[in-house]
Amino acid sequence: MVEVIRPRLIACGMIAAALAACTSSAEVPAGLSQASQPMQEAPNMPGTLVWKKPGLEPARYTSFIISPVDIYRGSDAHFGDATEADKQALATYTGREFQRALSERYSMNQGAAGQTARLQLTLVGVSDNVPVAATASRIAPVGIVANIANSAAGGNPTFTGTVTIQGQFFDAASGEPIATFVTTRAPAAFDLGATLTSRDAQEAAITGTADDLRDALQRSQTATLPPR
């Protein structure tokens, strides 16, 4: 009985210790373009900072163009153990997932002038799984609670890989910046498959970010439509 309980107690202790460091808010790396803009924490989106052009009318934009994804090269960049090939692969995956998510509800690359926004994505950084603990923390009930609480706090998830992404929206016709977000994202708390490897976790986080952006765009556009 003791040998069965001990590993679980160790895992629980590690989770509790990690939670103490998981309440930091999102930060914008100094080297990012538009980093000086007055960004604010996004309501109901922990770990995300946003800036919107004053008077922006989201419903105006019905089509999107996604530019090739950049990789952040600032001195404060952090990519864990990722090689250059890993970074390039994650950048490619990021572009593909955002293209997929937005195309489910919007026209892509074919909107009329004045109705199209260009999205420039930057892969800012990634963190790696802590081996074994990443999955163990999600199997144990306390691990599930830890991940949910941590997601609500907006910090890094317990033991799982993360990605940090910047997205900049420009009016495609004028080139004027209209919105920016920076987000640090982890896999969903119940996504056990995302804990197998750091790449699994990072890709799951990218997919989740793309889907959340699509949904947030639709909500903001619906909220600003004129009454019929």
C-alpha positions in Angstrom: 0.0 0.0 0.0 2.8 2.4 0.9 4.6 1.9 -2.4 1.4 2.6 -4.3 0.6 5.8 -2.5 4.1 7.3 -2.4 4.5 8.2 -6.1 1.1 9.8 -6.0 2.0 11.8 -2.9 5.2 13.0 -4.7 3.2 14.0 -7.8 0.7 15.8 -5.6 3.5 17.7 -3.9 5.0 18.7 -7.1 1.7 19.9 -8.4 1.0 22.0 -5.3 4.5 23.5 -5.5 4.0 24.4 -9.2 0.7 26.1 -8.6 2.4 28.7 -6.5 4.3 29.9 -9.5 1.5 29.8 -12.0 -0.3 33.0 -11.4 1.8 35.4 -13.5 0.0 37.5 -16.2 1.0 37.6 -19.8 3.9 39.7 -20.8 5.0 41.2 -24.1 8.7 40.5 -25.1 10.4 43.8 -25.5 11.6 43.1 -29.1 8.2 42.5 -30.5 6.9 45.0 -33.0 4.0 47.1 -31.5 5.2 46.0 -28.0 4.9 49.6 -26.9 1.2 49.8 -27.6 -1.0 50.0 -24.4 -2.2 46.3 -24.3 -4.7 45.1 -21.8 -5.6 41.7 -20.4 -8.4 40.2 -22.5 -11.6 39.5 -20.6 -12.3 35.8 -20.1 -9.0 34.9 -21.9 -6.4 34.2 -19.2 -2.8 34.7 -20.4 -3.8 37.0 -23.3 -3.1 40.7 -23.9 -4.9 42.6 -26.6 -4.8 46.0 -28.2 -7.6 47.3 -30.6 -7.6 50.4 -32.7 -10.0 53.0 -31.1 -13.3 52.9 -33.0 -12.6 49.5 -34.6 -15.6 48.0 -36.2 -14.9 44.2 -36.3 -18.0 43.4 -38.3 -16.5 45.3 -41.3 -13.9 42.5 -41.9 -15.4 39.4 -43.6 -12.2 38.0 -45.2 -8.7 37.3 -43.9 -5.2 36.9 -45.4 -2.7 35.0 -43.3 0.9 36.0 -44.0 3.8 33.4 -43.5 4.5 33.0 -39.8 7.5 34.7 -38.3 9.8 33.4 -35.6 10.7 35.8 -32.8 14.5 36.3 -32.7 14.8 38.8 -29.8 17.4 38.4 -27.1 14.6 37.4 -24.7 13.3 34.7 -26.9 12.9 31.3 -25.2 12.3 28.1 -27.1 13.4 25.5 -24.6 15.2 22.6 -26.4 13.7 23.3 -29.8 16.1 23.2 -32.7 15.8 25.5 -35.7 14.0 22.7 -37.5 11.6 22.4 -34.6 10.8 26.1 -34.7 10.3 26.1 -38.4 8.0 23.1 -38.2 5.9 24.7 -35.4 5.7 28.0 -37.4 4.4 26.0 -40.4 1.9 24.2 -38.2 0.8 27.5 -36.7 0.0 29.0 -40.1 -1.8 25.8 -41.2 -4.0 25.7 -38.1 -5.0 29.4 -38.2 -5.8 29.0 -41.9 -8.0 26.0 -41.1 -9.8 27.6 -38.1 -10.5 30.9 -39.8 -11.6 29.3 -43.1 -14.3 27.4 -41.3 -16.2 30.7 -40.9 -14.6 33.3 -43.1 -13.5 33.8 -46.7 -9.7 33.6 -47.1 -7.6 35.6 -49.5 -10.6 36.8 -51.7 -12.3 39.6 -49.9 -13.2 43.0 -51.4 -10.9 46.0 -50.6 -11.9 47.5 -47.3 -13.4 44.2 -46.0 -10.2 42.2 -45.7 -7.8 42.0 -42.8 -4.3 40.6 -42.9 -3.1 38.5 -40.0 0.6 38.4 -39.2 1.5 35.7 -36.7 4.7 35.4 -34.8 5.8 32.3 -32.9 7.3 34.0 -29.8 8.4 31.1 -27.7 7.7 27.6 -26.4 8.2 25.6 -23.2 8.6 21.9 -22.9 6.9 19.2 -20.9 8.3 17.9 -17.7 8.7 14.2 -18.5 6.3 11.8 -16.8 4.9 14.5 -14.5 3.0 16.0 -17.5 0.8 13.0 -17.9 0.8 12.0 -14.2 -0.5 15.4 -13.2 -3.5 15.0 -15.5 -4.4 11.4 -14.5 -4.6 12.1 -10.8 -7.7 14.1 -9.8 -5.5 16.6 -8.0 -3.7 17.1 -11.3 -6.9 17.9 -13.2 -7.9 20.4 -10.5 -4.4 21.9 -10.7 -4.6 22.4 -14.5 -8.1 23.9 -14.3 -7.1 26.3 -11.5 -3.9 27.2 -13.4 -5.8 27.9 -16.6 -8.1 30.3 -14.7 -5.0 32.0 -13.3 -3.5 32.6 -16.7 -0.1 31.1 -15.9 1.8 28.2 -17.4 0.1 24.9 -17.1 1.4 22.3 -14.6 4.2 20.4 -16.3 2.9 20.8 -19.8 4.4 22.4 -22.9 3.2 25.9 -23.9 3.4 28.2 -26.9 3.4 32.0 -27.0 2.0 33.6 -30.1 1.6 37.2 -31.3 -1.0 38.1 -33.8 -1.2 41.4 -35.6 -4.2 42.4 -37.7 -3.8 45.0 -40.4 -6.3 46.5 -42.8 -5.3 44.7 -46.0 -6.0 47.7 -48.2 -4.3 50.5 -46.2 -1.8 48.5 -44.2 -3.0 50.2 -41.0 -2.7 48.2 -37.8 -6.1 47.5 -36.3 -5.6 44.9 -33.5 -2.8 42.9 -31.8 -2.8 40.0 -29.3 -0.1 38.2 -27.4 -1.1 34.9 -25.8 0.6 32.1 -23.9 -1.4 28.9 -24.3 -1.3 25.3 -23.0 -3.3 22.3 -24.0 -6.8 21.9 -22.5 -6.8 20.4 -19.1 -8.4 17.1 -20.2 -6.3 16.6 -23.3 -4.3 13.6 -22.1 -2.8 12.9 -25.6 -1.2 16.4 -25.6 1.1 15.3 -22.7 2.9 12.5 -24.5 5.6 14.8 -25.9 6.4 18.5 -25.8 5.6 18.7 -29.5 2.2 17.1 -28.8 1.5 19.7 -26.1 2.7 22.6 -28.3 0.7 21.6 -31.3 -2.4 21.1 -29.1 -1.9 24.6 -27.7 -1.5 26.1 -31.2 -4.8 24.4 -32.3 -6.6 25.7 -29.3 -5.3 29.2 -29.8 -6.5 29.2 -33.5 -9.9 27.9 -32.5 -10.3 30.4 -29.7 -9.3 33.3 -32.1 -11.9 32.2 -34.6 -14.6 32.1 -31.9 -13.5 35.5 -30.4 -13.7 37.1 -33.8 -17.2 35.8 -34.4 -18.3 37.0 -30.9 -16.8 40.5 -31.4 -18.4 40.8 -34.9 -21.8 39.7 -33.7 -21.7 42.1 -30.7 -21.0 45.1 -33.0 -23.6 44.4 -35.7 -26.2 47.1 -36.0 -29.7 46.0 -34.7 -32.1 44.9 -37.4 
